[in-house]
């Protein structure tokens, strides 16, 4: 491999790691975060209460 190929491979790997890390952050925090980690607001009840 030439020097340019090594630099390109390193840069491609770094970019792919950034993309994977960002995707994992987005998935865990927005779409599926409440299914993986139970995030509960202290003021919110689990079930709605009856008013009557």
DRENLUM-760807 format. One line per field, with one value per residue (C-alpha): residue number from 1; chain; x, y, z. Coordinates in Angstrom, 3 decimals, padded with zeros to 6 digits. Layout:
// DRENLUM-760807
nr	[NUM;...];
kette	[A;...];
X	[X;...];
Y	[Y;...];
Z	[Z;...];
***
This chain:
// DRENLUM-760807
nr	[1;2;3;4;5;6;7;8;9;10;11;12;13;14;15;16;17;18;19;20;21;22;23;24;25;26;27;28;29;30;31;32;33;34;35;36;37;38;39;40;41;42;43;44;45;46;47;48;49;50;51;52];
kette	[A;A;A;A;A;A;A;A;A;A;A;A;A;A;A;A;A;A;A;A;A;A;A;A;A;A;A;A;A;A;A;A;A;A;A;A;A;A;A;A;A;A;A;A;A;A;A;A;A;A;A;A];
X	[000.000;001.167;001.256;-001.869;-003.769;-002.762;-003.869;-007.147;-007.796;-007.171;-009.408;-012.165;-012.019;-012.182;-015.185;-016.984;-016.374;-017.797;-020.873;-021.455;-020.987;-023.406;-025.978;-025.707;-026.164;-029.233;-030.859;-030.206;-031.300;-034.301;-036.048;-035.307;-033.859;-036.939;-036.978;-033.311;-032.955;-035.952;-035.919;-038.622;-039.499;-040.061;-043.275;-044.885;-046.980;-046.745;-050.473;-053.028;-055.066;-058.866;-060.354;-063.526];
Y	[000.000;003.476;006.277;007.844;004.583;004.320;007.887;007.259;004.044;005.806;008.721;006.387;004.400;007.576;008.883;005.549;005.470;008.980;008.018;004.844;006.689;009.435;006.863;005.016;008.283;009.250;005.826;005.521;009.046;009.668;006.683;003.735;005.336;004.764;001.081;000.464;002.754;003.608;007.363;008.581;012.143;012.490;014.464;012.075;009.151;005.758;005.578;008.350;008.927;008.978;012.406;011.015];
Z	[000.000;-000.750;001.778;000.315;000.709;004.352;005.025;003.199;005.135;008.456;007.487;006.284;009.500;011.595;009.676;009.963;013.724;014.074;012.047;014.082;017.384;016.325;015.175;018.482;020.379;018.361;018.647;022.370;023.249;021.008;019.490;021.778;024.882;027.021;026.093;026.929;029.936;032.071;032.214;034.529;035.409;039.158;038.653;036.178;037.395;035.706;035.066;034.707;037.815;037.936;038.475;039.986];
***
